[in-house]
Amino acid sequence: MHRSRPTIRDVAREAGVSHQTVSRVINESADVLPETRARVEAAIETLGFRPSAIARSMAHGRTNTLACIAPNLTDYTLASVIEGAEIEARQNGYFLLSSSANDPEAFRALVDELVGHRRVDGLIVINPYMDERYQAIPENFPVVFVGAKSHDKSICSVSLDDEKAAYDATKHLISIGHRQIALVTGPMEEDCSRDRSAGYARALDEAGIPVDLTMTIEGDWSATSGQDALLSLAEQGRLPSAIFAQNDRMALGVLHTARDMGLRVPEQLAVIGVDDMPLSSYFDPPLTTMHQDMPRIGLEATRMLLKVIDRLIEQCSQMKLSAQLIIRQSTCNKGGD
């Protein structure tokens, strides 16, 4: 016969005390006599009672739960951030809930449910748009933004150093002899797209290469937009010798279309991306890219959030992590990881 799990009242009957006394023992209250505590602990061991983690945390005024809100839960880079955040949260005794909200109204509703009903102790917001959404989070509630540059120094954030990543990518193309370098951006309403565009422009300026705005095409992070960008440049008769795509998926679209057009990569067109997706080294040819450690970004965001929750930092900070140049055959005939 199936036996139900013992309850706090079962422990109380076994120890001959009230269930309130058992609760005080579980929550390590000092207001319990040593002999009473010993009887309760013996009853717990005898019955194999396991206290509810949620009940214990609530007794201490916490849920021991964090939430991560992302634009979606399917994108590789976002999922990698969440994975890193979850591992760090679990190692510190916290659960991590993940949910998606891709517009301000949905975001506000989700925050109201999670924060307004005190279901979580803190939020990680993966948010490429630094719009009015952050205003939906109650003042003084622990929150860390990921992938968004904050102009408000009271908001904590962790992100890739996008400007430096783009600068290094463009410098690599310049160092191997390219001067006609086109740029395929992400949506320009996003901080990271603007920062990567700034890094691209800085590298050209330092090399004495004028920035040609007709060589900049706005994409939407998809492979299709990378394909459309190369086709647009070809239709204008402005094929460059190299293309810097602001993420690997758009770079893949460029590579695929270049092959269809009969362009040899890298001899006629060099291509570099950002992210270092797991399949980047299997592209044809393997893609030169700027590797960003997405799990570490999630880990650092969780560490920062826990410090905010525990009030171990007096003011928020903006942490930026560096990217690493990974040279493969899409920019050099002989390259490797």
SVG drawing of the C-alpha trace seen along z (x, -y; Angstrom):
<svg xmlns="http://www.w3.org/2000/svg" viewBox="-2 -59 49 61">
<polyline fill="none" stroke="black" stroke-width="0.4" points="0.0,0.0 1.3,-3.5 2.3,-5.4 2.0,-9.2 4.9,-11.4 4.9,-12.3 3.7,-15.8 4.7,-18.4 1.7,-17.3 2.9,-13.6 6.2,-14.8 4.4,-16.8 2.4,-13.7 5.6,-11.6 7.5,-14.1 4.5,-15.0 4.7,-18.7 2.6,-21.2 3.1,-21.7 4.1,-25.3 7.0,-24.0 8.1,-21.7 8.0,-24.7 10.2,-26.6 12.7,-23.8 12.7,-23.5 13.3,-27.2 16.1,-27.2 14.3,-29.4 16.2,-30.0 13.0,-30.0 13.0,-26.2 14.3,-24.2 17.2,-21.9 15.4,-18.8 12.4,-19.7 14.5,-20.3 16.2,-16.9 12.8,-15.2 11.6,-16.9 14.8,-16.2 14.6,-12.5 11.0,-12.4 12.0,-13.9 14.7,-11.3 12.4,-8.4 9.7,-9.4 12.0,-10.5 10.3,-13.9 11.5,-16.3 10.6,-20.0 9.2,-22.0 12.0,-24.1 9.4,-26.7 7.8,-26.8 11.2,-27.2 12.2,-30.0 8.9,-31.8 9.4,-31.7 12.7,-33.6 10.9,-36.1 12.3,-34.7 11.1,-32.4 14.7,-31.2 13.5,-31.6 14.7,-33.9 13.1,-34.6 14.7,-35.2 12.6,-37.0 13.8,-36.8 12.4,-37.9 12.1,-34.2 13.3,-30.9 14.4,-29.3 17.3,-31.5 20.6,-29.8 22.3,-32.8 19.4,-33.6 19.1,-29.9 22.8,-29.8 22.6,-32.8 19.7,-31.2 21.6,-27.9 24.5,-29.8 22.2,-31.7 20.4,-28.5 23.6,-26.6 24.8,-29.5 21.4,-29.9 21.2,-26.2 24.7,-26.2 23.5,-29.0 20.4,-27.2 18.0,-29.1 15.5,-27.9 15.3,-29.8 12.1,-30.3 12.3,-31.2 9.6,-33.0 9.4,-35.0 7.9,-38.5 8.7,-40.2 6.6,-43.4 6.2,-46.0 2.6,-45.0 3.4,-41.3 6.5,-42.2 4.5,-44.4 1.9,-41.6 4.7,-39.1 6.4,-41.4 3.2,-42.1 2.6,-38.3 6.1,-37.5 7.0,-40.6 3.5,-41.9 2.6,-38.5 6.1,-38.2 6.8,-34.9 10.5,-35.6 13.3,-37.4 14.9,-38.9 14.8,-39.3 17.2,-38.8 16.0,-40.5 17.5,-39.6 16.5,-42.6 18.1,-43.9 15.8,-46.9 16.4,-49.4 12.9,-50.9 10.3,-51.7 10.1,-48.1 12.4,-48.6 10.0,-51.2 7.5,-48.3 9.8,-46.9 9.0,-48.3 11.7,-50.6 14.3,-48.9 13.3,-45.4 16.5,-43.4 17.0,-43.3 19.9,-42.8 19.7,-43.4 21.6,-41.3 22.5,-42.5 21.3,-46.0 23.4,-49.1 21.8,-51.2 22.1,-54.9 20.7,-54.9 23.5,-54.0 21.1,-52.7 20.4,-49.7 22.7,-46.8 23.7,-45.1 26.0,-42.4 26.7,-42.3 29.3,-41.6 31.6,-44.6 29.9,-45.0 31.8,-48.0 35.2,-46.3 34.0,-43.0 33.1,-44.8 36.3,-46.9 38.4,-43.7 36.4,-42.0 36.8,-44.9 40.5,-45.3 41.0,-41.7 39.6,-42.3 41.8,-45.4 44.9,-43.5 44.5,-41.0 44.3,-43.7 40.6,-44.6 39.5,-48.3 36.1,-47.8 34.3,-46.3 30.5,-46.2 28.5,-46.0 25.3,-44.0 23.7,-45.2 21.1,-43.9 18.0,-46.1 19.3,-49.5 16.9,-50.1 18.9,-47.7 21.9,-48.9 24.2,-46.1 23.6,-46.9 24.5,-50.5 27.5,-49.7 28.8,-47.2 28.3,-49.8 30.3,-52.2 33.2,-49.7 33.2,-49.1 33.3,-52.8 36.1,-53.4 38.3,-50.7 37.8,-52.1 38.5,-55.6 41.8,-54.6 42.9,-52.9 42.0,-56.0 39.2,-54.3 36.1,-56.5 32.8,-55.1 30.6,-54.6 26.9,-54.5 25.9,-52.8 27.9,-49.8 25.8,-49.4 22.7,-47.3 20.3,-46.8 19.3,-43.2 17.1,-41.5 19.6,-38.8 18.2,-36.2 20.1,-34.3 17.6,-35.6 18.5,-39.2 22.2,-38.3 21.2,-36.9 19.2,-40.0 22.0,-42.3 24.5,-40.7 21.9,-40.6 21.2,-44.3 24.9,-45.2 25.2,-43.2 22.2,-44.9 23.8,-48.3 27.0,-47.2 28.8,-47.7 30.2,-44.3 32.8,-44.7 35.9,-42.6 34.7,-41.7 31.5,-41.7 31.2,-42.1 27.9,-40.6 26.9,-41.4 25.9,-37.9 26.6,-34.4 23.2,-33.7 23.4,-36.7 26.9,-35.7 25.6,-32.2 23.1,-33.9 25.9,-35.9 28.0,-32.7 25.1,-30.8 24.3,-33.5 27.9,-34.1 28.2,-30.5 25.0,-30.7 26.5,-33.8 29.7,-32.0 31.8,-34.1 34.8,-32.3 35.2,-32.8 37.5,-34.1 39.4,-34.9 36.6,-37.2 34.7,-37.8 35.8,-37.5 33.1,-37.1 33.2,-37.5 30.4,-37.2 29.8,-37.4 28.7,-34.7 30.6,-31.6 27.5,-29.4 28.2,-25.6 27.8,-25.1 30.0,-28.0 33.0,-25.8 30.9,-23.5 29.7,-26.3 31.1,-26.1 33.7,-27.5 34.1,-27.5 33.2,-30.9 35.6,-33.4 33.8,-34.9 34.0,-36.8 33.3,-34.2 31.2,-35.4 30.8,-33.2 27.0,-33.4 26.8,-30.9 29.3,-33.1 27.2,-36.2 24.3,-34.4 26.5,-33.2 27.8,-36.8 24.3,-38.2 23.1,-35.7 26.1,-36.5 25.4,-40.2 21.7,-39.7 22.4,-37.6 24.7,-40.4 21.9,-42.9 19.4,-40.7 21.9,-40.2 22.7,-44.0 26.4,-43.2 26.9,-46.0 26.1,-49.6 25.5,-50.7 24.9,-48.9 27.5,-48.4 27.6,-47.7 29.8,-44.7 31.2,-44.2 32.8,-40.9 35.3,-40.6 34.9,-38.5 37.7,-36.4 38.6,-36.4 38.3,-32.9 40.0,-32.8 38.7,-30.2 38.6,-29.8 36.0,-32.4 38.6,-35.1 41.9,-33.3 42.8,-30.4 44.6,-28.8 43.0,-29.2 42.0,-27.4 40.4,-27.6"/>
</svg>
